[in-house]
Amino acid sequence: MKRFDKVAPSIWDLSPEVVPRHLVTALKPGSFSDSFCKKLIDNMDELRQRVEKFMQLEELEEFKTKLIEDVEIRKIGRETPQAMRPP
């Protein structure tokens, strides 16, 4: 979005109605771009809202993954015999 916001003003006669549809075609394949096939967007505000929601979702997934990794590391520490644990 930041890159688009920098480039968009330099495009002559850029129609706001066309932007969301064409911007979506430049996205990498994945769940974010797939979501636009399920429900098209009509304007840039809607696009920005969806971007924000997906960013929050990604942050939540990263947090969950880190939490699970931390729990697994603690489990391994408890299962390691005392003599083998680092000081």
C-alpha positions as CSV (number, residue, x, y, z in Angstrom):
1,M,0.0,0.0,0.0
2,K,2.8,2.4,0.8
3,R,4.4,1.7,-2.6
4,F,1.1,2.2,-4.3
5,D,0.5,5.5,-2.5
6,K,3.8,6.8,-3.8
7,V,3.2,5.7,-7.4
8,A,-0.5,6.5,-7.8
9,P,-0.2,10.3,-7.8
10,S,2.1,10.1,-10.8
11,I,-0.4,8.2,-12.9
12,W,-2.3,10.7,-15.1
13,D,-6.1,10.4,-15.2
14,L,-6.2,7.6,-12.6
15,S,-9.8,6.7,-12.0
16,P,-10.5,5.8,-8.3
17,E,-13.1,3.2,-9.4
18,V,-10.5,1.3,-11.5
19,V,-7.7,1.3,-8.9
20,P,-8.9,-1.4,-6.5
21,R,-9.6,-3.9,-9.3
22,H,-6.2,-3.4,-11.0
23,L,-4.2,-3.2,-7.7
24,V,-5.5,-6.6,-6.7
25,T,-4.1,-8.2,-9.9
26,A,-0.6,-7.2,-8.8
27,L,-0.8,-9.0,-5.5
28,K,1.1,-12.2,-4.7
29,P,-0.9,-15.4,-4.7
30,G,-2.2,-16.3,-1.2
31,S,-5.1,-15.9,1.2
32,F,-5.1,-12.1,0.9
33,S,-5.4,-12.0,-2.8
34,D,-7.9,-15.0,-2.8
35,S,-10.2,-13.0,-0.5
36,F,-10.7,-10.5,-3.3
37,C,-12.1,-13.3,-5.5
38,K,-14.7,-14.1,-2.9
39,K,-15.7,-10.5,-2.3
40,L,-14.7,-7.7,-4.6
41,I,-13.9,-4.3,-3.3
42,D,-15.5,-1.1,-4.6
43,N,-13.2,1.7,-3.3
44,M,-9.9,2.4,-1.8
45,D,-11.3,2.8,1.7
46,E,-12.6,-0.7,1.6
47,L,-9.3,-1.9,0.3
48,R,-7.4,-0.2,3.1
49,Q,-9.8,-1.7,5.7
50,R,-9.2,-5.2,4.3
51,V,-5.5,-4.7,4.3
52,E,-5.6,-3.6,8.0
53,K,-7.7,-6.7,8.9
54,F,-5.3,-9.0,7.1
55,M,-2.3,-7.4,8.8
56,Q,-4.0,-7.9,12.2
57,L,-4.7,-11.5,11.3
58,E,-1.0,-12.1,10.3
59,E,0.2,-10.5,13.5
60,L,-2.1,-12.7,15.5
61,E,-0.9,-15.8,13.7
62,E,2.7,-14.9,14.4
63,F,1.9,-14.4,18.0
64,K,0.2,-17.8,18.3
65,T,3.1,-19.5,16.5
66,K,5.7,-17.8,18.9
67,L,3.6,-18.8,21.9
68,I,3.4,-22.4,20.7
69,E,7.1,-22.5,20.1
70,D,7.8,-21.1,23.5
71,V,5.6,-23.7,25.2
72,E,7.3,-26.5,23.2
73,I,10.8,-25.3,24.2
74,R,9.7,-25.3,27.8
75,K,8.4,-28.8,27.5
76,I,11.6,-30.0,26.0
77,G,13.5,-28.3,28.9
78,R,11.5,-30.2,31.4
79,E,11.9,-33.5,29.6
80,T,15.7,-33.2,29.4
81,P,17.5,-34.9,32.3
82,Q,19.0,-32.6,34.8
83,A,22.6,-33.7,33.9
84,M,22.1,-32.8,30.3
85,R,20.6,-29.3,30.8
86,P,22.9,-26.4,30.1
87,P,24.0,-24.3,33.1
